[in-house]
Amino acid sequence: MYKPNLTKSVPLSNGNPTTAVPVALLSTQVYLPDGNCVTLQEIVKNKESYDGETISKEQGASSGGIWKVFVKAENVYALGKEENLHLNPKLDYSAISDTNKIAEIENNVVNAAYVTSCNTIAKGEWTVVFAKPNDGKTLIILATIAQQISNGIINGDDVFYFNLDDARPGYLEKLKILEPLNVIVFDKDPVGIMMNLINNQQAKDKIVISDTLV
């Protein structure tokens, strides 16, 4: 699964590039001039104590892999010969915020297909339909979805109907009604099947009906 880089380093103006250190690497141990070990996380946590200290990747290193801790405001750096390491970069979600996709989302809204022919439930919505028993909830939903399938608005095989309510005679009746429409019908808990679709990146445009919520 794609994981975007959310760290944003604050560059220094010393002529060297600044690289953000991933959180996973903050457990890395480095050596102080007196031979003691310290993790990068400890340096960040106690930045005032380590400001100006020299650290190295190997004990007793005299050249190569030598860094100097530098603190500027809230930012902690390890300054190398050719590179600055930003040890505590902030998480920056602005690059992946949905505010960057307004045009795309607006286009999807304009072209949104309704699940029901009465335009009450749009794709992408979670909707709970409730009423007294035997008031026709299932009949209305299935009838309007069947109309949308017949009109070519939605595909029958994108519709998953989980019937957790009917006894076998009622279940069989619905199977016979939905089979010509290619609707996928189960009488089991939907979670496992839906997670399988999600994990295989095939959940897009699927319409899930759970009758009844338990």
C-alpha positions as CSV (number, residue, x, y, z in Angstrom):
1,M,0.0,0.0,0.0
2,Y,1.3,3.5,-0.9
3,K,2.4,5.5,2.1
4,P,3.1,9.2,1.3
5,N,6.1,11.0,2.8
6,L,4.5,13.4,5.3
7,T,7.7,14.7,6.8
8,K,8.7,18.3,5.9
9,S,12.2,19.4,6.8
10,V,13.1,23.0,7.5
11,P,16.3,23.8,5.5
12,L,19.3,25.6,6.8
13,S,21.1,28.3,4.9
14,N,24.6,26.8,5.3
15,G,25.0,25.7,1.7
16,N,24.3,22.0,2.4
17,P,21.0,20.2,1.6
18,T,18.8,19.3,4.5
19,T,17.2,15.8,4.7
20,A,14.4,14.8,7.0
21,V,15.2,11.8,9.2
22,P,12.3,9.3,9.3
23,V,10.9,8.6,12.8
24,A,11.9,4.9,12.4
25,L,15.5,5.9,12.4
26,L,15.4,8.0,15.6
27,S,16.2,4.8,17.5
28,T,19.6,4.8,15.9
29,Q,22.5,4.9,18.4
30,V,25.4,7.3,17.9
31,Y,28.5,7.9,19.9
32,L,29.6,10.9,21.9
33,P,33.3,12.0,22.2
34,D,33.5,10.3,25.6
35,G,32.5,7.0,24.1
36,N,28.9,6.9,25.5
37,C,26.0,5.9,23.3
38,V,22.9,8.0,22.8
39,T,20.0,7.6,20.4
40,L,18.9,10.3,18.0
41,Q,15.6,10.3,19.9
42,E,17.3,11.2,23.1
43,I,19.1,14.0,21.4
44,V,15.8,15.4,20.2
45,K,14.2,15.0,23.6
46,N,17.0,16.7,25.4
47,K,18.1,19.1,22.7
48,E,19.5,21.8,24.9
49,S,21.9,19.3,26.6
50,Y,23.3,18.1,23.3
51,D,23.4,21.4,21.4
52,G,26.9,21.7,20.0
53,E,27.9,18.1,20.8
54,T,29.8,16.1,18.2
55,I,28.4,12.7,17.4
56,S,29.6,9.9,15.2
57,K,28.3,6.6,13.7
58,E,31.2,4.6,15.0
59,Q,33.0,4.8,18.4
60,G,36.2,6.8,18.3
61,A,35.7,7.9,14.7
62,S,38.1,10.7,13.8
63,S,37.0,11.4,10.2
64,G,33.9,10.4,8.2
65,G,30.5,10.0,9.8
66,I,31.1,13.0,12.1
67,W,28.2,15.2,12.8
68,K,27.5,18.2,15.0
69,V,24.2,18.7,16.9
70,F,22.7,22.1,16.1
71,V,19.5,23.4,17.7
72,K,17.6,26.3,16.0
73,A,14.3,27.2,17.8
74,E,12.3,23.9,18.0
75,N,14.4,22.2,15.2
76,V,17.2,19.8,15.9
77,Y,19.8,19.1,13.3
78,A,22.9,16.9,12.9
79,L,25.3,18.9,10.7
80,G,27.6,16.9,8.5
81,K,30.3,17.8,6.0
82,E,28.0,17.7,3.0
83,E,24.5,17.3,4.5
84,N,22.2,18.5,7.3
85,L,20.0,15.9,8.9
86,H,16.8,17.3,10.4
87,L,16.1,15.1,13.4
88,N,12.6,16.3,14.3
89,P,10.8,17.3,11.1
90,K,7.1,18.1,11.4
91,L,4.4,16.0,9.8
92,D,3.0,17.9,6.9
93,Y,-0.4,16.7,5.7
94,S,-1.0,19.8,3.4
95,A,0.4,18.0,0.4
96,I,-2.2,15.2,0.6
97,S,-5.1,17.3,1.8
98,D,-8.3,16.9,-0.2
99,T,-8.3,20.7,-0.6
100,N,-5.8,20.0,-3.4
101,K,-8.5,17.9,-5.2
102,I,-11.5,20.2,-5.2
103,A,-11.9,20.1,-9.0
104,E,-11.6,16.3,-9.1
105,I,-14.1,15.9,-6.3
106,E,-16.5,18.5,-7.8
107,N,-16.4,16.6,-11.0
108,N,-17.3,13.4,-9.2
109,V,-20.2,15.1,-7.4
110,V,-21.6,16.5,-10.7
111,N,-21.4,13.1,-12.3
112,A,-22.5,11.1,-9.2
113,A,-24.8,8.2,-9.9
114,Y,-27.7,7.6,-7.6
115,V,-28.1,4.1,-6.2
116,T,-31.9,4.4,-6.1
117,S,-34.1,5.6,-8.9
118,C,-35.7,8.2,-6.5
119,N,-32.3,9.9,-6.1
120,T,-32.3,9.5,-2.4
121,I,-28.9,7.6,-2.0
122,A,-25.9,8.6,-4.0
123,K,-22.8,6.4,-4.5
124,G,-20.2,7.0,-1.9
125,E,-22.7,7.6,0.9
126,W,-23.5,5.5,4.0
127,T,-27.2,5.5,4.4
128,V,-29.3,3.8,7.1
129,V,-32.9,3.1,6.2
130,F,-35.1,2.5,9.2
131,A,-38.8,2.0,9.9
132,K,-41.1,-0.3,11.7
133,P,-41.0,-4.0,10.8
134,N,-42.8,-5.0,7.6
135,D,-43.1,-1.3,6.4
136,G,-41.5,-2.2,3.1
137,K,-37.9,-1.0,3.6
138,T,-36.3,-3.9,1.7
139,L,-38.9,-3.8,-1.0
140,I,-38.4,-0.1,-1.7
141,I,-34.6,-0.3,-1.8
142,L,-34.4,-3.4,-4.0
143,A,-37.1,-2.1,-6.4
144,T,-35.4,1.2,-6.9
145,I,-32.0,-0.3,-7.3
146,A,-33.4,-2.8,-9.8
147,Q,-34.8,0.2,-11.8
148,Q,-31.3,1.8,-11.8
149,I,-29.8,-1.5,-13.0
150,S,-32.4,-1.8,-15.8
151,N,-31.7,1.8,-16.8
152,G,-28.0,1.1,-17.1
153,I,-27.1,3.6,-14.4
154,I,-25.4,1.0,-12.2
155,N,-24.1,-2.5,-12.9
156,G,-25.8,-5.4,-11.2
157,D,-22.6,-7.1,-10.4
158,D,-21.5,-4.0,-8.5
159,V,-24.4,-4.6,-6.0
160,F,-23.7,-6.8,-3.0
161,Y,-26.9,-7.7,-1.1
162,F,-26.3,-9.3,2.3
163,N,-29.6,-10.8,3.5
164,L,-29.2,-11.5,7.2
165,D,-33.0,-11.2,7.9
166,D,-35.0,-13.7,5.9
167,A,-35.8,-17.3,6.6
168,R,-35.1,-19.7,3.7
169,P,-38.4,-19.2,1.8
170,G,-38.0,-15.4,1.8
171,Y,-34.3,-15.7,0.9
172,L,-35.0,-18.0,-2.0
173,E,-37.7,-15.6,-3.3
174,K,-35.2,-12.7,-3.3
175,L,-32.5,-14.9,-5.0
176,K,-34.9,-15.5,-7.9
177,I,-35.8,-11.8,-8.2
178,L,-32.1,-10.6,-8.2
179,E,-30.5,-13.3,-10.2
180,P,-31.5,-11.9,-13.6
181,L,-30.1,-8.5,-12.6
182,N,-26.6,-10.1,-11.8
183,V,-26.8,-8.8,-8.2
184,I,-24.4,-10.7,-5.9
185,V,-26.3,-12.1,-2.9
186,F,-25.1,-13.7,0.3
187,D,-26.7,-14.7,3.6
188,K,-23.5,-14.2,5.6
189,D,-21.7,-11.4,7.5
190,P,-20.4,-8.9,4.9
191,V,-17.2,-7.9,6.7
192,G,-15.0,-10.6,5.4
193,I,-16.1,-10.2,1.8
194,M,-15.9,-6.5,1.9
195,M,-12.4,-6.5,3.5
196,N,-11.3,-8.9,0.7
197,L,-12.5,-6.4,-1.9
198,I,-10.8,-3.5,-0.1
199,N,-7.5,-5.4,0.3
200,N,-7.5,-6.2,-3.4
201,Q,-8.4,-2.6,-4.3
202,Q,-11.6,-3.7,-5.9
203,A,-14.1,-2.0,-3.7
204,K,-14.5,1.1,-5.9
205,D,-18.1,1.7,-7.1
206,K,-19.4,-1.3,-5.1
207,I,-22.9,-0.9,-3.6
208,V,-23.4,-2.8,-0.4
209,I,-26.8,-3.5,1.2
210,S,-26.8,-5.1,4.6
211,D,-30.3,-6.3,5.5
212,T,-30.6,-6.1,8.5
213,L,-27.9,-4.4,10.6
214,V,-27.1,-6.6,13.5
